[in-house]
């Protein structure tokens, strides 16, 4: 089968229910954390603001759906303003570290903004942290997007591609590409992503 990590957006009305179901199935869970952004408003859930991240009680309430026993990876979502603020980032990452206890947590910086401090802050705080090229193509366009993604000339970089869980054609495409590109593309779960030996 295809190795999958299930992605869930933190703070939505269905985050808790979906996370609980994935825990029941024993699946690997990767959280996208919506953080304060200059241009984004979301209909379901809320962005963690800089001021709330610096307030321990509000930060704890925002992170209430995180279960340290089942979360393997965290990535910022949006974040153009939040990811420039190092004190807010340190407060958020400290809270995540406390929730996670001794378990290793992967931080994935998919933010394209060069001024983002997410990656550097995560590394300084001794998280397993790296950058990744990320894309989420529209349904029915997955296979062509995946082929282009794999062919892109980005050396020494991990790549993450989101797929609609109901898109059966996409999974067939991944299976086919795994067979045909076994020597050049390694499909793995978030927990198996390598910092020292990046895959394509």
Secondary structure, 3 states (H helix, E strand, C coil): CCCCCEEEECCCCCHHHHHHHHHHHCCCEEEEEEECCCCCCCCCCCCECHHHHCCHHHHHHHCCCCCCCCEEEEEEEECCCHHHCHHHHHHHHHHHHHHHCCCCCEEEECCCCCCCCHHHHHHHCCCEEEEEEEECCCCCCHHHHHHHHHHCCCCCCEEEECCCCCCHHHHHHHHHHHHHCCCCCCCCCHHHCCCCCCCC
